[in-house]
């Protein structure tokens, strides 16, 4: 079976009053191609009359953002005309492609009432032919995500994209990415099948698990070998994991601030296009939001 190559702890990097941990990129791991970046916000409880999330209007180009709302709620608005409020258990999948400006903020009800909040945001790279594809967005609520029994009924796999046990996730990935969240009860154990040509993305959100014989605590990213088509995950106590896999892209990577391209020239062009207003403006939010990103963003 596949084995664990390394375990990478998330680095604490709070954003204003938002508790934030980042396992990728980390000191010893730049990417798990095509998975580029993961921010784990929370878990924490916001008081009533709070300011909400700090993610006002900002641009992206050349990749996809996948946002998992584990607790709380999240409002999305972008310059492609997409708008939604996704509640706990739901997912937002945005293909930035050629360029979008979006804002991810707390709805007014959450700012008024407060409550628990925990959110994951994952960046998924796009191959060179799809870097400048037309942007798109899909928001799905928890009820629209298949909840599949695993581990002899002692676990649940929430299928977001791809196929599992005869079911298909509601998100159609442009690059055949499989994506899920996996809940395991204490003592549960399950075998996960992943073709050896694909890279595994496995992050422990909460609890303690055993991955292919290696104990892994919460807030750690597991880097797997590619020498087999399956591995076993067991839970030492109740656990939640982010579990995905995809074919590696293997292309050169140029990333700066909110843009991920293949060359530095393409990054410079992205900054120039954003400043020229070519990414659009969702309902005038750019004018009311933070200044444009700088070359050092």
Buried (B, 14 or more C-beta within 10 A) or exposed (E): BBEBBBBBBBBEEEEEEBBBBBBBBBEEBEBBBBBBBBBBBBBEEBEEEBEBBEBBBBBBBBBBBBBBBBBBBBBBBBBBEBBBBBBBBBBBBBBBBBBBBBBBBBBEEBBEEBBEBBBBBBBBBBBBEBBBBEBBBBBBBBEBBBBBEBBEEBBBBBBBBBEBEEEEBBBEBBBEBBBBBBBBBEEBBBEBEBEEEBBBBBBBBBBBBBBBEBEBBBBBBBBBBBEBBEBBBBBBEBBBBBBBBBBBBEBEBBBBBBBBBBEEEBBBBBBEBBEEEBBBBBBEBBEEBEEEBEEEE
